[in-house]
Amino acid sequence: VTEFNDTEKGGKTTTTTSREEKRETQRDTEPQQQQQQQQQQHREEKKKETKKDTEQQLQQQQHRE
């Protein structure tokens, strides 16, 4: 059993078992991690798209010359 000062819930000192605590924090961090992963994938895809675009532009410029 751990005692910790939880300022977010009005600064009361609450006593919980560390197992409950872990479950709470896990539930909080899991959706965030999923969002971050999705954002990263999205960024990677965007990078690929922009790379493709710039390559096409370069080819077009070379054709003009």
N, C-alpha and C positions, 0 to 999 in steps of 0.2 A: 504494500500500500504506500503510495507516494502522496505527499502534500505539496501542492504548488499554488502559487498565487496567480489566479486567472483574472487579469485586469479587464479583459474584454467583457466578461459577464458581471460588470459592476464592481470589480475589485474584491470580491469575496474570496476567501481562501477555501477552495473545495478539496475534498479528499476523494480520490478515485483509485481504483486498482490500475496499475500500469497497463494491464491488458485492455481495459476499456479505453484508456487513453490512446493506445496504439490504434485501436479500431477506429476511433474518432478521427485521428489525424490521417489515417489511411483513406478513410472515406472522403476527407477533404482534398487530399493530394491526388487521388486517382483521376478524377475528372480533369484536373489541371494538366496532369501528365498527358492524358489522351489528347487534350486540345493542343498542347505544344507539339506533339507528334504530328497531328494533322496539319498544323501550321507549317512545320518543317517540310512535310511532303509537298504541301502546296508551293512553298518557296522553291523547292527543287524543281518541280514541274515548270514553274514560271521561268526559272533560270534556263531550263532546256528550251523553252519557247523563245525567249529573247535571243538565245544563242542561235537558234535556227533562223530567226528573223535577220540578225546581223549577217549571218553567212549568206543569206539570199541577197541582201542589199549589196554586199561586197561583190557577189557574182554579177549583179546587174551593173554595178559601176564598171567592172572590168569589161563587160560587153560594150558599154557605151564608148569606152576608150578604144 
